Structures are given as C-alpha cells and as structure tokens.
Amino acid sequence: MAPTFTRRRALAGTAAVTAGALAGCFSSLSDDGDEGDRRAARVSLISDPADGNWDLYGGLTPYYTPVHETLTAATHDFESIEPWLATDWEAVDDQTWRFTLREDVTFHDGSPLDADAVATSLGTLFEHERYDWAKCDEDSFSAEDGDLIVEPFERFGALPGTLSHPLFGIQRRDDAEPERPVGTGPYETPAIEFGEPVHTVAFESYWGVPPQLEELTFEGVVDPNTRSLGLESAETDLAFDLPRSHYDSLAADDDVVVRTETEPRTGLAMVNLYRAPTDDEYVRRALNYAIDQETIVDTVLEGIGDPARGPYAESIPWSAHAELPAYGPDLERARDLLERSSYDADDLHLDLIVSNANPHEHDIASVMQSRFAEIGVEMDIRQLDSSSFFEVENKREANLILVELGSINGAADYLVHLQFHSMGGDNRALYESEGTGVSNPGPEVDELIERGDRALDETVKHDAYREVQHRVMDTGAVIPVYYKEYVLGQRATTTGPELHSVPHMTRWSEFGYRESAAGDGTPSEGER
C-alpha cells in the first residue's frame, strides 16, 4: 500500500537523476553566451539563509549553505560518522578527545585551517551560545601538538557525531566580529545583505571535490507553493520541501525531476504523562491502538512517508523500529483499555496543540480527532503560532503535542535526552518547578538515557537507547504517526546532488548541469 507506492515514486525520481550522474557529463564552462547561463544555478530554501541571529557565522546560517564545514559528517544514508575537516579522532580518556585535522585546508581568506583556528571558532561559539546537549562550553577546546583537544564537561560518547551538527561549522575568527562568512566550504560569499538572496561563488582552493558550478545563489521562499511554482517556471533550479500535493503534477513535467528521501525525523504526538486523563497508562495505550498510521500516510501525506512504529526513524542507527510491536489499529482493543482505566466516559476529554508551521499537521490532528471519537474520547485542537507553541504553560495544559522531531547531527543522541529525560528540554522547566514534566517516564528511563549518553562503547549506547524506546512505547508516552520523507525538485537539465538523509547537509559540490547527447543541456529520453 503506502510504502510500495512511495518507494515507486522515490525510485522513479532517483533513477532519472542517477542516470545523468553516472554519465558524468557536466557542461564545459566556456565563455560563449549559450553556456554562460549554465555557470550558475539558483536554489530555493524553506527560509531566508540570512534571516536570524547568525552574527557568529558572518551573518549566514550554517544550514543548507555550502560556506561552512564541520569536523565530522554524517554519511548520506545516516548510518555512520565519517571524517570531514578532521581525519581521525580518539577518546584519550573518559573525558578527553583528540581530533587530527585534515592538512592543506584553507579558509576563504587564504589563512590555514589549524587547531588554533578551530579551537577559537568553537570556543567563541560556546562562549556566546549555550548548547548543553553538546556537553561543551567555551573552555572545552584547545590546541596541542597540531591536534584539536576537546574536553566535554561530562563523559560523552556521542561527541564525534554531535560535532557534525551544522551549528558547529568552522568560521574564521580574529579579534573582531566577522564581517562576512569565512569558512572552508566549496563556495564562498563576498558579503551578506539582509533580506537579499545569498550569492556564492566557487572557492578555487577547495580541498575536496571541486564544485561543478561557478556561482550558486540561495534564496528563502517560505511558502511551499511558491517554491513549486518557481521550479515549474524555471525561476529556480532546485527547491526543497515541495508540497506533497504537487508531486504528481511536477513528476509529469518533463522539465522537472522530483525526488524523495526519508529523513531521520518522525511526526508524532508527545503525550503528557502528568495531566488527566493521559496520566493513566490504559488511556495512553488506548489512544495508540486507535491510530491508523498507514491511512494517514496514504491520505494526508499523499503516500509520501512511512507509517511510524516508534519515536525514531529506521535510519537512526539505534532506532528500535524493527523490534517494536505495532499497536494496531484496533478500535475494539482501544475501547477495552478505556474501560479498564480509572476514568469514566465523561472524563475522557483531551486537548491537543499543533503548530501552524506545518499545514499537514492540522489535517493529521483532525484525523486523530475522528479516530478518538470512535472510541468515545473527545479532543479539542488548538493551533498555535510557532513562537508560542513550546511555551511551558501550553505544554502543561495540553494532553497531546503534535510535532515533527528529528536529528540534524549524526549522533542524534540529544533527541532521546530532549524528549524523555526529566532534565531534557521538553520536560526540564516543569520538572524543576513542579516535579513533573511532559513525556518523561521517570528515574529508570533517566538512568538508561544517562548510560547511553556516557557510553564510549557503541553497543552499550545502542542497547540503552533501544530499551528506552521499548519502555516509552510500552507506557504510551508517545503516539508515533509517520517517518518523514522530504520532497526535492530540480530542473531536468541539472544533475546531482546525491540526496542526504538530512537536507541541511546537502553537499553542493555535486550539483551541476548535465549534457544531452545533442549537447544542448536538455535531458535525453532515457534520462527523464
């Protein structure tokens, strides 16, 4: 049903792009007029890459854009961590890591990448921003014998993967506030102008795979329908996160290639374990039995995505998805559990909050509302703007919080702590003030999370996190709905990039133009 339909779509789009990539035929960048247009491309992102507090990066977000690079990287399939600006790393002792840096890497201003520059970059970042989930502060970074030394304030086995997060991209710094982004990536930018698209040019001294284009422009287009129309009209060459409802029409356009990729991201309802009536495990389990994930993927998500069984997508190495039993759907079992709960039918009234950031989430909430009504549970839906969605008061008052949560670093450990530890970001304020939280099951789960967090041995870490997932699902602390697939579209005259599970980590060196047999830049019949 839905998974087969989605795989067919995904493979069709991927095959079209791969054909061009395997041909290895990029346009020669000559100076004649026809080829001049093919030196450059335009990319539509979901938000303005220069909008926000990015002063520490010279005014440019480190997400999506190809200017800054990290010490480590997640592989395209998200299965492992690979070297990037660092070639090797080791745990010297329980709380000290040594990173060996790649040689002959230069910043865009021509200065060398060395341990002192990296320590200054990361130390300055942590001096100004608090990232407790990375277990580092401004004093954690130093240089020793040409290597970078990192000393987290706690034992932290996930440090190498955590440093693949785009936020930890290395920016060249001196004593002054950076006037422009100066990284080591395949493209550089001369200046950032607030409110304008970000124009980048190929960095001629790039250490890695040379960029295929001479110029690459990134624009923020918040409305997904506008991104789709821009792709169809050739105003943009590649666009992220297109509407699922546009998939069929775009795929039918010979001038456009549509591709999908599963993210390490899950759409789910976080359940408030401390608010009636979801403080009763029988009620929570009944709600899980009522939901039909496959139908939601087929209908609301247009078949793009996969039904979820747990809180973490299969692409996350320690996901327990394959081990977790499916709850249902089973309405009779749900009704039976409600009868065994401590609440009468008149008390079975829920409050769900959903952000207005993702339109399809309100549709999913409506489907959940209908399913719950079938087992005798009423539910009100409150849609909030993104600025107030995670306010403590709203989290306290809601029984269910419908969210999309996933990782954009290779370790993903912070997700477990964020969601289910009593001192995690979703629970900390209420735990400290009232001794409660939201979806934190209690001290035994806290201990498991801490064991995984500290573990230097991968097997110990994975076992602990999988046990957390079993306990979370057994007690009904979440209602998993779908594993997200993002939809990317590009003009058929382009080839690459290889899709990354985390779209923020797209490697732009791979993006360029293809040549047809006729040499005019349009795809041949076999490539469409």
GIWOMO-V981377 format. One record per run of one state. SS is the DSSP state (2 for helix, 1 for strand, 0 for the rest). FROM is the first residue (numbers start at 1). LEN is the number of residues. If there is no record, write none. Layout:
BEGIN
{{SS;FROM;LEN} {SS;FROM;LEN}}
END
This chain:
BEGIN
{{0;1;1} {2;2;22} {0;24;2} {1;26;1} {0;27;6} {2;33;7} {1;40;6} {0;46;9} {2;55;3} {0;58;14} {1;72;3} {0;75;6} {1;81;3} {0;84;2} {1;86;8} {0;94;2} {1;96;6} {0;102;4} {1;106;1} {0;107;5} {1;112;1} {0;113;2} {2;115;14} {0;129;3} {2;132;3} {0;135;6} {1;141;4} {0;145;2} {1;147;4} {0;151;8} {2;159;4} {0;163;3} {2;166;3} {0;169;18} {1;187;2} {0;189;9} {1;198;5} {0;203;12} {1;215;6} {0;221;3} {2;224;9} {0;233;5} {1;238;2} {0;240;4} {2;244;8} {0;252;4} {1;256;16} {0;272;9} {2;281;10} {0;291;2} {2;293;7} {0;300;6} {1;306;2} {0;308;13} {2;321;3} {0;324;7} {2;331;10} {0;341;4} {2;345;3} {0;348;1} {1;349;7} {0;356;3} {2;359;16} {0;375;3} {1;378;7} {0;385;7} {2;392;6} {0;398;2} {1;400;7} {0;407;6} {2;413;8} {0;421;7} {2;428;7} {0;435;8} {2;443;12} {0;455;3} {2;458;18} {0;476;2} {1;478;14} {0;492;2} {1;494;2} {0;496;7} {2;503;3} {0;506;2} {2;508;3} {0;511;1} {1;512;3} {0;515;10} {2;525;3} {0;528;1}}
END
